[in-house]
Amino acid sequence: MNEHLIIDLPWWATIILTTILLRFTISLPIAIYQQNIAAKLSNLRHEMTGITTNLERKMKDDMFQNNWSQEHARRMYILSVRKAWKDLIVRDNCHPMKTVILAYIEIPILIILTFSLRNLCYMLPKGDMYAYENFLQLTTGGFGWITNLAVADSFFILPTLTALINLANIEIFRMLRLQEPTLIHKSLTNFLRLVSIVIIPLSPFIPSSLCLYWITNSACTLGQKTLLLSPKFRRLTRIPETESELSHPYSFLYEKIKSKTNLVALSIKKLK
C-alpha cells in the first residue's frame, strides 16, 4: 500500500487505488493473454477434427496393408493423434496449461494483500511503533458510515455487497457457459455460492478494510469479465475469433438475466 505514503491518500482510497492498479497492470494483460491461448486452442480443436478423420482413414489402410491387429492399429492411431495435437500446440505456441496462468498470479496476490491488511488491523507480526502508527491511521482513514477501517462494518453493508458481487461473478460465468454443466461443475458452482454467502454471518469478525479490498477486487473481476466479452475489444487485443464467440454477448447476457429474474419472480409468486 505504498500509495498511502507517496501521495498521502486516506486508507480507503489507498486500498481501492492499489487494487485497481494491480488488476489493470497485472491481471488484465494476463487475462487477455489467457483468452488468446483459449481461443487458439478452440480453433485447433476444430482443425483437429479433420486431422483425426484423415488419421483414422490412414489407420484402416495401414491395418490392411501391414496386417496389423485391431488393438495394435488402435494404439498407433492414438499415438498419431497425440503427436498431431502436440505439433499443432507447438506450432501456435498455445499449451493448455497457459489457460490457468491467471489463477496462479491472482490467488497469491489475493492472499498476500488479505494477510497484509489483517496484519495492519491487528498490529502484526509485532506491535512496534510503526505498526501502531498504521493502525491509528486505519482507525481514522475510513469514509461515510465507516470511519474506522480496523473494525467490522456494524451495518453489514460491505459484507453484503461483497457477497452480491461475488455471486454476480459466479452467475454470469454460469450463464455464459454454452455447454451443459457437468456434475463437478455444478458442485463447484454451489460451493462457491456458499462461500460467497458465508461472509455475511462472519462479517462481525472481518475488518472493514478487508471487505473494502474484497469488494474492489470482485468488482474489478466483474468488469474484466464483462470487457473480455466484447468482440471489438477482443479484436483490438488480437484475440482470435472462435465459433463459440458470441456476436452480441451483452444482449445474450441480458436475456439470460431477464429469464432468470422472471423465473425467480414466478417461483416466489407460486409460494405466496
FIVEXBA-216607 format. One record per residue: residue in one letter; y, z, x of N, C-alpha, C, O in turn; residue number from 1. Coordinates in steps of 0.001 Angstrom, whole numbers. Atoms other than C-alpha are relative to their C-alpha. Layout:
# FIVEXBA-216607
> residu_n_v_n_w_n_u_ca_v_ca_w_ca_u_c_v_c_w_c_u_o_v_o_w_o_u_num
> a_Y_Z_X_Y_Z_X_Y_Z_X_Y_Z_X_NUM
...
This chain:
# FIVEXBA-216607
> residu_n_v_n_w_n_u_ca_v_ca_w_ca_u_c_v_c_w_c_u_o_v_o_w_o_u_num
> m_-1200_0_825_0_0_0_1262_0_868_2161_816_664_1
> n_-1107_28_-948_2427_-932_2767_1324_-385_-637_2382_-43_-108_2
> e_-1242_409_654_4958_-2443_331_860_1204_-353_2088_1122_-352_3
> h_-731_-1207_377_5894_1088_-701_874_475_1152_1992_943_935_4
> l_-755_-450_-1166_7013_1893_2855_1009_-1045_449_2090_-692_921_5
> i_-846_1064_-530_8535_-1503_3696_1239_-222_-865_2351_-260_-339_6
> i_-1133_316_869_10738_-2186_652_323_1116_-980_1105_924_-1911_7
> d_-335_-1199_764_10795_1291_-884_-111_-206_-1517_796_154_-2267_8
> l_263_152_1429_9318_359_-4261_-569_1294_-560_-1177_2067_180_9
> p_717_-1132_608_8216_3034_-6717_-1496_-265_28_-1927_-1413_130_10
> w_1441_153_-173_4489_3679_-6607_-629_-903_-1064_-1558_-1649_-757_11
> w_598_830_1044_3741_1998_-9941_187_-1485_328_-717_-2293_114_12
> a_-272_1393_-365_5388_-1234_-8725_-779_-396_1255_-1222_-1538_1380_13
> t_764_257_-1224_3679_-942_-5317_-1448_-347_-329_-2018_-1283_231_14
> i_1396_230_390_249_-749_-6953_-161_-1376_-642_-1086_-2120_-318_15
> i_84_1286_699_915_-3737_-9204_229_-1162_962_-520_-2138_949_16
> l_-339_1083_-923_2523_-5876_-6482_-1105_-221_1031_-1464_-1361_1324_17
> t_1075_123_-988_-194_-5133_-3916_-1218_-690_-598_-1826_-1554_34_18
> t_1167_590_668_-2928_-6026_-6400_199_-1494_-243_-703_-2294_7_19
> i_-291_1413_277_-1251_-9308_-7409_-8_-818_1294_-547_-1924_1329_20
> l_-35_713_-1282_-626_-10295_-3772_-1407_-225_549_-1713_-1308_1048_21
> l_1373_134_-485_-4264_-9631_-2829_-761_-1042_-807_-1513_-1841_-247_22
> r_701_969_845_-5531_-11634_-5794_507_-1418_252_-273_-2370_259_23
> f_-585_1327_-175_-3119_-14513_-5160_-320_-588_1366_-567_-1789_1477_24
> t_186_506_-1360_-3625_-14777_-1389_-1459_-28_447_-1807_-779_1357_25
> i_1404_-63_-426_-7348_-13933_-1144_-942_-505_-1094_-1703_-1450_-885_26
> s_982_302_1056_-9210_-14101_-4453_147_-1407_-568_-851_-2107_-738_27
> l_-194_1311_630_-7647_-17243_-5946_-457_-1153_900_-1182_-2026_425_28
> p_507_1085_-859_-8217_-19523_-2901_-1528_-12_110_-2143_-1079_119_29
> i_1460_-65_-85_-11816_-18283_-2622_-632_-452_-1311_-1657_-1135_-1309_30
> a_512_416_1309_-12341_-18765_-6374_57_-1524_-138_-866_-2136_-676_31
> i_-123_1462_40_-11077_-22358_-6064_-1092_-640_846_-1733_-1601_418_32
> y_1048_508_-884_-13427_-22974_-3134_-1378_151_-647_-2214_-749_-568_33
> q_1285_-257_656_-16312_-21427_-5069_-233_-963_-1157_-1347_-1448_-1353_34
> q_106_958_1097_-15599_-23622_-8087_-282_-1413_532_-1002_-2196_-88_35
> n_246_1292_-640_-15547_-26626_-5764_-1480_-155_350_-2081_-1200_100_36
> i_1420_13_-364_-19023_-25745_-4472_-869_-114_-1252_-1824_-890_-1284_37
> a_786_12_1243_-20341_-25090_-8000_35_-1388_-656_-973_-1857_-1186_38
> a_-116_1343_587_-19025_-28468_-9203_-837_-1014_787_-1490_-1875_196_39
> k_811_903_-828_-20653_-30283_-6274_-1487_192_-298_-2230_-781_-418_40
> l_1409_-280_295_-23977_-28557_-6984_-403_-553_-1362_-1500_-1084_-1533_41
> s_281_525_1333_-23755_-29502_-10642_-194_-1514_36_-1098_-2042_-610_42
> n_123_1450_-121_-23226_-33159_-9734_-1242_-402_796_-1862_-1430_524_43
> l_1206_285_-786_-26028_-33019_-7164_-1261_116_-853_-2206_-653_-680_44
> r_1177_-150_876_-28478_-31793_-9809_-182_-1240_-860_-1308_-1653_-1140_45
> h_69_1244_779_-27617_-34867_-11864_-540_-1130_890_-1367_-1930_454_46
> e_478_1020_-946_-28160_-37069_-8787_-1464_226_336_-2213_-724_567_47
> m_1370_-353_-371_-31393_-35233_-8053_-1002_-477_-1038_-2171_-696_-719_48
> t_899_450_1060_-32849_-36323_-11387_-576_-1379_323_-1774_-1616_168_49
> g_465_1339_-366_-33021_-39943_-10247_-894_26_1234_-1856_-736_1324_50
> i_806_-96_-1222_-34403_-38942_-6839_-1399_495_-314_-2376_-45_204_51
> t_1318_-536_335_-37234_-36877_-8342_-854_-1020_-753_-2076_-1047_-611_52
> t_741_1056_707_-38168_-39791_-10603_-615_-978_994_-1771_-1380_859_53
> n_505_916_-1034_-38490_-42063_-7567_-1095_653_845_-2080_10_1207_54
> l_1007_-707_-797_-40408_-39427_-5620_-1306_162_-766_-2388_102_-182_55
> e_1208_-127_820_-42819_-38935_-8494_-765_-1324_-45_-1995_-1343_-4_56
> r_628_1323_-11_-43470_-42683_-8613_-668_-260_1352_-1770_-803_1425_57
> k_544_185_-1351_-43979_-42722_-4833_-1255_858_202_-2201_437_868_58
> m_1156_-881_-121_-46389_-39772_-5091_-1242_-637_-619_-2340_-544_-71_59
> k_1125_651_669_-48568_-41701_-7515_-540_-1170_818_-1748_-1392_895_60
> d_426_1129_-849_-48600_-44751_-5234_-759_504_1225_-1802_-42_1583_61
> d_653_-559_-1191_-49479_-42633_-2171_-1353_606_-344_-2303_530_435_62
> m_1259_-616_451_-52155_-40821_-4122_-1093_-1066_-160_-2262_-832_148_63
> f_960_1092_199_-53800_-44145_-4967_-353_-670_1337_-1524_-938_1606_64
> q_221_728_-1253_-53360_-45814_-1540_-730_846_1051_-1581_336_1780_65
> n_568_-862_-1042_-54322_-42814_627_-1163_859_-496_-1715_1685_232_66
> n_1111_-751_589_-56949_-41433_-1736_214_1521_85_-689_2278_439_67
> w_-314_-1430_-17_-55185_-38065_-1974_-556_676_-1251_-698_62_-2308_68
> s_364_-789_1179_-56412_-35324_-4245_1277_322_-779_2385_253_-248_69
> q_-1168_-304_832_-54150_-34352_-7103_770_1213_544_2000_1241_504_70
> e_-645_-1195_-548_-53462_-30954_-5508_822_-334_1245_1951_133_1398_71
> h_-706_387_-1218_-52520_-32500_-2146_1235_-844_-328_2300_-664_263_72
> a_-1115_849_399_-50332_-35110_-3816_1140_836_-582_2317_587_-323_73
> r_-1012_-870_601_-48567_-32406_-5792_733_803_1060_1945_997_961_74
> r_-611_-756_-1085_-47942_-30377_-2635_986_-875_782_2084_-435_1123_75
> m_-872_925_-725_-46486_-33406_-852_1243_-349_-818_2332_-526_-273_76
> y_-1126_292_886_-44301_-34141_-3869_1018_1146_37_2222_903_120_77
> i_-889_-1171_-28_-42869_-30589_-3865_756_71_1320_1951_368_1334_78
> l_-648_-1_-1318_-42149_-30787_-120_1078_-1083_79_2149_-866_648_79
> s_-967_1105_-17_-40403_-34150_-605_1234_331_-831_2360_19_-443_80
> v_-1118_-395_865_-38276_-32786_-3455_881_1028_703_2108_925_669_81
> r_-767_-1027_-724_-37249_-29744_-1395_823_-612_1133_1981_-247_1337_82
> k_-717_653_-1098_-36319_-31945_1570_1167_-833_-519_2247_-834_72_83
> a_-1058_827_578_-34314_-34314_-633_1173_868_-456_2337_525_-247_84
> w_-1043_-928_474_-32434_-31371_-2197_776_584_1177_2001_697_1127_85
> k_-649_-548_-1191_-31734_-29868_1236_907_-1033_650_1999_-699_1110_86
> d_-812_1070_-589_-30455_-33211_2516_1294_-212_-786_2352_-437_-200_87
> l_-1196_161_831_-28057_-33511_-423_985_1147_225_2194_928_302_88
> i_-847_-1171_-227_-26744_-29979_134_706_-95_1345_1893_213_1458_89
> v_-589_170_-1338_-26185_-30671_3832_1042_-1118_-21_2102_-1004_594_90
> r_-927_1137_74_-24527_-33992_3031_1347_405_-594_2401_30_-81_91
> d_-1232_-398_686_-21998_-32404_640_497_1384_404_1499_1868_-124_92
> n_-412_-1319_-510_-21801_-29057_2505_240_987_-1148_1325_1558_-1265_93
> c_-166_-861_1176_-22408_-27014_-660_-1231_881_-227_-1908_778_-1250_94
> h_1148_-904_134_-25054_-24372_-55_207_926_-1204_1304_1454_-1387_95
> p_-142_-840_1200_-25743_-22402_-3283_498_1419_265_1130_2015_-607_96
> m_-464_-1350_-314_-25052_-19077_-1513_1521_95_25_2079_1183_-112_97
> k_-1459_1_-20_-21405_-20111_-1296_600_247_-1384_1794_521_-1507_98
> t_-509_-225_1352_-21129_-19738_-5077_146_1478_-344_648_1815_-1416_99
> v_-129_-1445_255_-21285_-15929_-4779_890_665_1046_960_1892_1116_100
> i_-816_-561_-1070_-18902_-15513_-1852_1139_865_-540_1540_1836_101_101
> l_-1123_-749_566_-16116_-14254_-4150_-373_1453_-272_427_2358_-36_102
> a_439_-1364_289_-18138_-11218_-5206_-80_836_1273_246_2023_1262_103
> y_113_-719_-1273_-18764_-10280_-1565_1373_362_571_1479_1255_1412_104
> i_-1358_-311_-450_-14990_-10292_-994_670_979_-958_1275_1960_-524_105
> e_-725_-794_985_-13702_-8784_-4250_-541_1425_-146_234_2373_-271_106
> i_580_-1326_209_-16146_-5881_-4588_412_988_1092_815_2104_762_107
> p_-483_-941_-1026_-15333_-4315_-1166_1485_345_-150_1877_1495_51_108
> i_-1430_-269_196_-11581_-4705_-1869_200_983_-1146_997_1915_-1039_109
> l_-87_-897_1145_-12024_-3035_-5265_-383_1424_383_300_2378_11_110
> i_470_-1332_-406_-13966_-141_-3734_989_664_949_1296_1847_800_111
> i_-921_-562_-989_-11554_325_-814_1287_487_-652_1739_1599_-380_112
> l_-1250_-392_644_-8420_373_-2976_-210_1138_-991_651_2006_-1130_113
> t_295_-1099_933_-10065_2612_-5588_-88_1329_740_510_2318_315_114
> f_138_-1236_-768_-11030_5205_-2979_1308_375_697_1598_1558_879_115
> s_-1289_-291_-635_-7642_4866_-1257_937_707_-973_1576_1698_-622_116
> l_-856_-628_1013_-5772_5685_-4467_-527_1378_-390_251_2309_-600_117
> r_578_-1315_298_-8188_8504_-5249_352_1006_1095_697_2151_803_118
> n_-330_-888_-1115_-7595_9969_-1779_1471_424_-21_1808_1564_299_119
> l_-1421_-336_97_-3827_9777_-2285_249_1042_-1090_1060_1954_-925_120
> c_-195_-928_1125_-4096_11592_-5611_-526_1406_285_-9_2391_-243_121
> y_607_-1309_-299_-6249_14390_-4197_247_446_1437_-392_1378_1925_122
> m_-377_-344_-1378_-4682_14500_-701_-1205_83_924_-1381_1054_1660_123
> l_1193_73_-840_-7910_13464_1007_218_-1027_1107_1084_-1891_968_124
> p_1111_-928_-290_-9564_13432_3500_448_1377_452_-359_2306_489_125
> k_-479_-1337_-362_-7347_16298_4664_1426_160_-520_2196_-799_-556_126
> g_-1309_-236_595_-4284_17879_3161_1086_242_1024_1644_1339_1061_127
> d_-1079_-180_-967_-1787_17307_6001_1348_-324_-647_1415_-613_-1842_128
> m_-1340_206_540_1950_16825_5593_199_-1429_-508_885_-1648_-1506_129
> y_-131_1395_419_1673_13024_5361_-670_-209_-1358_-127_-879_-2236_130
> a_715_114_1277_-908_13290_2569_775_702_-1110_838_208_-2236_131
> y_-765_-753_997_1217_15884_774_1256_-773_-410_1640_-760_-1580_132
> e_-1193_800_303_4315_13630_1038_-340_-1144_-945_389_-1397_-1904_133
> n_434_1086_885_2413_10692_-519_-335_520_-1390_-35_-118_-2399_134
> f_355_-602_1283_1095_12985_-3225_1255_297_-823_1295_14_-2020_135
> l_-1247_-310_706_4614_14157_-4116_676_-1260_-516_1241_-1268_-1611_136
> q_-594_1260_442_5824_10555_-4270_-745_-569_-1207_-131_-1142_-2107_137
> l_785_449_1153_2964_9697_-6645_362_767_-1264_360_207_-2361_138
> t_-309_-835_1175_3944_12574_-8927_1321_-388_-653_1573_-40_-1807_139
> t_-1294_423_559_7402_11044_-9402_146_-1517_-11_1220_-2034_-317_140
> g_-94_1456_-116_6559_7348_-8962_-543_-744_-1192_-935_-1905_-1076_141
> g_559_636_1187_5429_6626_-12495_1031_-797_-784_2082_-1171_-265_142
> f_-882_783_874_7014_4793_-15419_-251_409_-1443_-1310_948_-1766_143
> g_177_-222_1430_7547_5172_-19148_-541_1380_-328_17_2401_74_144
> w_611_-1268_421_5296_7825_-20636_-815_667_1116_-1287_1794_965_145
> i_764_-541_-1123_3558_8311_-17266_948_182_1185_1241_-770_1909_146
> t_-878_-271_-1139_5855_9979_-14754_-801_416_1228_-346_243_2359_147
> n_849_-490_-1090_3014_11432_-12658_-1263_-853_83_-2140_-768_-777_148
> l_1145_892_-155_524_8864_-11373_-1224_697_575_-2298_101_665_149
> a_1128_-735_-584_-1670_11546_-9826_-841_708_-1052_-1885_1280_-739_150
> v_755_-642_1080_-2805_12857_-13216_-425_-1049_-1022_22_-2195_-983_151
> a_519_924_1013_-4617_11297_-16161_1056_-317_-1058_2000_444_-1273_152
> d_-867_413_1102_-2882_9430_-18967_-386_797_-1247_-1443_568_-1835_153
> s_327_-876_1136_-2749_12021_-21741_-18_-740_-1327_-569_-232_-2304_154
> f_-31_785_1233_-2140_9296_-24360_-1154_-1012_-71_-1302_-1717_-1069_155
> f_1170_892_-51_-5276_7324_-23326_382_-1480_-79_-473_-2320_-362_156
> i_-434_1393_135_-3192_4122_-23295_-532_-861_1146_-1098_-1927_906_157
> l_465_780_-1149_-4012_2936_-19759_-1517_-182_0_-1984_-1299_222_158
> p_1460_203_48_-7775_3602_-20046_-429_-963_-1105_-1346_-1764_-924_159
> t_339_895_1111_-7867_1834_-23409_318_-1452_350_-469_-2354_63_160
> l_-364_1358_-426_-6020_-1193_-22009_-980_-535_1042_-1341_-1711_1025_161
> t_982_404_-1013_-8408_-1244_-19041_-1288_-471_-660_-1840_-1512_-304_162
> a_1236_353_700_-11405_-1278_-21375_152_-1321_-755_-750_-2158_-727_163
> l_-211_1213_801_-9908_-4003_-23601_68_-1252_877_-499_-2288_529_164
> i_-108_1166_-884_-9034_-6324_-20699_-1350_-329_631_-1714_-1498_761_165
> n_1339_238_-554_-12462_-5856_-19125_-915_-654_-1034_-1674_-1568_-713_166
> l_805_595_1063_-14102_-6626_-22468_408_-1444_-252_-440_-2291_-534_167
> a_-480_1381_175_-11914_-9737_-22795_-587_-907_1077_-998_-2033_793_168
> n_611_773_-1096_-13150_-10921_-19382_-1464_-306_-285_-1926_-1430_-88_169
> i_1437_152_269_-16775_-10364_-20401_-234_-988_-1140_-1096_-1862_-1044_170
> e_212_831_1185_-16446_-12039_-23812_392_-1457_257_-275_-2372_-225_171
> i_-416_1371_-297_-14564_-15083_-22506_-1059_-698_850_-1396_-1858_613_172
> f_1055_576_-832_-17199_-15634_-19828_-1219_-350_-851_-1851_-1387_-646_173
> r_1159_248_868_-19901_-15362_-22501_250_-1198_-913_-643_-2022_-1111_174
> m_-325_1100_904_-18128_-17761_-24871_-23_-1360_691_-317_-2382_70_175
> l_-74_1263_-737_-17762_-20381_-22151_-1365_-489_471_-1488_-1609_967_176
> r_1355_429_-369_-21500_-20468_-21463_-513_-990_-1032_-643_-660_-2211_177
> l_479_1035_907_-22783_-23708_-22952_-1507_98_-208_-2031_-369_-1219_178
> q_1438_-146_116_-26427_-22850_-22309_-344_1286_-751_448_2228_-794_179
> e_472_-1190_705_-28423_-20354_-24348_-243_1116_1020_-990_921_1979_180
> p_163_-1083_-976_-28206_-16983_-22550_-1432_518_55_-2113_616_-966_181
> t_1335_-553_-183_-31414_-15586_-21110_15_1486_-341_1075_2073_-558_182
> l_115_-1423_288_-32701_-12076_-21784_706_829_1071_1358_1828_765_183
> i_-657_-721_-1103_-31474_-10952_-18341_1521_-70_-155_2220_924_45_184
> h_-1442_161_172_-28012_-12363_-19024_512_843_-1164_1578_1452_-1064_185
> k_-402_-821_1148_-27840_-10658_-22427_30_1479_371_947_2206_-11_186
> s_73_-1403_-420_-28887_-7342_-20896_1162_347_921_1764_1413_789_187
> l_-1102_-224_-923_-26305_-7665_-18118_1336_48_-749_2197_874_-444_188
> t_-1231_15_792_-23577_-8523_-20639_177_1305_-759_1270_1871_-781_189
> n_-64_-1265_737_-24410_-5471_-22761_287_1183_924_1000_2115_552_190
> f_-237_-1071_-973_-24450_-3267_-19658_1473_29_418_2079_1098_504_191
> l_-1408_77_-390_-21003_-4486_-18593_914_438_-1136_1947_1062_-897_192
> r_-766_-484_1151_-19695_-3886_-22107_11_1521_-46_1048_2145_-272_193
> l_124_-1456_19_-20981_-327_-21952_842_643_1095_1523_1641_860_194
> v_-787_-527_-1126_-19403_259_-18522_1492_-70_-319_2243_843_26_195
> s_-1417_160_346_-16064_-1044_-19840_458_1060_-991_1576_1566_-895_196
> i_-377_-964_1042_-16090_1312_-22821_-77_1440_504_681_2299_52_197
> v_209_-1363_-511_-17285_4377_-20878_1256_560_652_1444_1775_705_198
> i_-1208_-458_-677_-13955_4505_-19048_908_811_-924_1672_1651_-450_199
> i_-882_-703_944_-12237_5777_-22240_-341_1486_-89_554_2312_92_200
> p_304_-1440_22_-14139_9084_-22623_124_671_1369_274_1890_1446_201
> l_-133_-572_-1339_-13942_9541_-18832_1454_87_455_1737_640_1518_202
> s_-1402_95_-408_-10163_8992_-18763_672_1329_335_1572_1329_1174_203
> p_-642_-1263_-401_-9231_12739_-18636_-240_357_1463_455_1207_2020_204
> f_322_-305_-1399_-10780_12751_-15152_468_-1102_958_202_-1035_2158_205
> i_-414_1140_-823_-9198_9493_-13901_1519_2_159_2227_-40_-847_206
> p_-1459_54_-216_-5694_9489_-12304_591_-1293_-552_-64_-2335_-551_207
> s_-663_1159_595_-3223_7111_-13914_165_-1144_997_124_-2313_613_208
> s_-166_1050_-1014_-2707_5252_-10620_-1245_-881_89_-1137_-2091_287_209
> l_1239_769_-26_-6374_4206_-10652_-81_-934_-1204_-424_-2109_-1070_210
> c_32_836_1204_-6171_2970_-14229_996_-1148_104_709_-2264_-328_211
> l_-1009_1039_-165_-2991_1058_-13385_-510_-1103_919_-285_-2285_659_212
> y_583_996_-917_-4764_-660_-10483_-1084_-805_-701_-1120_-2031_-589_213
> w_1088_697_690_-7822_-1474_-12600_530_-969_-1051_0_-2068_-1209_214
> i_-590_883_1010_-5647_-2914_-15386_554_-1259_659_281_-2375_217_215
> t_-606_1144_-688_-3703_-5125_-12973_-1065_-927_565_-955_-2149_458_216
> n_1081_796_-584_-6874_-6268_-11226_-749_-795_-1068_-1046_-1975_-878_217
> s_712_669_1095_-8638_-7078_-14514_861_-1083_-643_356_-2140_-1021_218
> a_-909_998_568_-5549_-8889_-15851_89_-1226_918_151_-2360_444_219
> c_-17_1118_-960_-5439_-10994_-12661_-1292_-808_-98_-1276_-2036_-12_220
> t_1289_689_161_-9137_-11790_-13099_21_-880_-1241_-439_-2021_-1210_221
> l_-90_758_1245_-8489_-12891_-16680_890_-1229_169_543_-2322_-279_222
> g_-903_1123_-243_-5545_-15055_-15619_-623_-1047_912_-454_-2249_703_223
> q_659_914_-940_-7552_-16547_-12750_-1064_-834_-694_-1143_-2044_-484_224
> k_1031_721_746_-10469_-17456_-15019_621_-1040_-931_145_-2171_-1027_225
> t_-667_901_944_-8111_-18994_-17575_597_-1200_720_499_-2331_246_226
> l_-610_1079_-776_-6281_-21018_-14923_-1048_-997_489_-813_-2205_471_227
> l_1045_865_-544_-9522_-22378_-13457_-711_-816_-1079_-1529_-1680_-761_228
> l_544_817_1087_-10475_-23746_-16887_748_-1315_-143_196_-2294_-645_229
> s_-864_1159_206_-7614_-26247_-16798_-466_-1206_817_-546_-1124_2043_230
> p_393_1217_-741_-8780_-29784_-15900_1097_-474_957_795_-965_2044_231
> k_-1107_431_-855_-5299_-30545_-14483_46_834_1276_231_301_2370_232
> f_-16_-870_-1173_-5408_-27524_-12186_-1208_-275_884_-1105_-232_2110_233
> r_1215_291_-766_-8963_-28370_-11145_159_-1289_810_-282_-1363_1957_234
> r_-219_1233_-759_-7953_-31909_-10178_1045_221_1094_941_-337_2186_235
> l_-1043_-297_-982_-4852_-30564_-8410_-586_690_1225_-146_450_2349_236
> t_638_-726_-1105_-7073_-28289_-6301_-1260_-714_505_-2041_-149_1271_237
> r_1086_868_-476_-9605_-31123_-5761_-1395_530_-336_-2344_323_420_238
> i_1318_-403_495_-12431_-29521_-7706_-603_-1216_-710_15_-1740_-1637_239
> p_590_1206_604_-14804_-32405_-8616_-250_171_-1503_-565_1262_-1979_240
> e_285_-9_1442_-15193_-33310_-12274_-1511_4_-220_-2252_-652_512_241
> t_1423_-73_316_-18573_-32500_-13812_-228_-354_-1471_705_-388_-2274_242
> e_332_338_1395_-20392_-33453_-17002_221_1173_-940_559_985_-2109_243
> s_-125_-1195_844_-20238_-29865_-18270_1438_485_-131_1706_1424_-881_244
> e_-1399_-439_54_-16476_-29565_-17737_602_-309_-1363_432_-1407_-1894_245
> l_-625_173_1308_-14550_-29080_-20964_1323_-744_154_2147_-391_997_246
> s_-1242_775_-78_-11787_-31629_-21550_1172_759_-612_2313_618_-172_247
> h_-1033_-829_634_-9875_-29231_-23820_-512_1448_-77_-858_1922_-1158_248
> p_618_-1332_-49_-11054_-25755_-22715_716_1045_-838_70_1919_-1417_249
> y_-742_-1022_723_-8266_-23764_-24352_-200_-137_-1507_-275_861_-2225_250
> s_291_219_1419_-8844_-25367_-27753_-1418_480_-322_-1656_1099_-1359_251
> f_1386_-435_165_-12572_-24745_-27344_-82_1527_-58_-774_2093_-904_252
> l_8_-1465_-50_-11944_-21099_-26439_662_597_-1235_209_1610_-1767_253
> y_-691_-482_1205_-9515_-20659_-29330_-915_-54_-1219_-954_884_-2015_254
> e_917_145_1131_-12078_-21955_-31823_-1130_1032_70_-1564_1566_-951_255
> k_1041_-1004_-180_-14718_-19649_-30345_493_1389_-403_-201_2131_-1097_256
> i_-588_-1308_331_-12429_-16617_-30632_254_105_-1497_-5_1140_-2112_257
> k_-273_32_1447_-11394_-17624_-34150_-1286_202_-789_-1314_973_-1749_258
> s_1291_-125_671_-15037_-17988_-35209_-552_1420_119_-1073_1984_-843_259
> k_481_-1363_-241_-15942_-14637_-33636_776_1006_-831_192_1933_-1394_260
> t_-859_-900_769_-12974_-12910_-35318_-339_-53_-1484_-411_980_-2149_261
> n_360_156_1410_-13882_-14332_-38726_-1348_639_-311_-1541_1216_-1381_262
> l_1319_-593_183_-17479_-13207_-38275_77_1520_-44_-577_2159_-868_263
> v_-169_-1455_-20_-16424_-9654_-37402_689_471_-1282_300_1482_-1865_264
> a_-722_-369_1220_-13992_-9548_-40336_-916_-65_-1226_-830_774_-2124_265
> l_937_143_1109_-16727_-10768_-42695_-1017_1155_-12_-1379_1665_-1072_266
> s_963_-1104_-108_-19153_-8112_-41415_626_1316_-473_-21_2112_-1153_267
> i_-699_-1222_433_-16557_-5357_-41952_183_3_-1506_48_1036_-2162_268
> k_-202_126_1446_-15860_-6666_-45448_-1281_321_-756_-1243_967_-1803_269
> k_1278_-262_642_-19563_-6536_-46313_-346_1480_34_-926_2016_-911_270
> l_281_-1438_-122_-19824_-2956_-45047_799_819_-1015_331_1843_-1512_271
> k_-836_-690_988_-16982_-1917_-47345_-535_-191_-1410_46_323_-2366_272
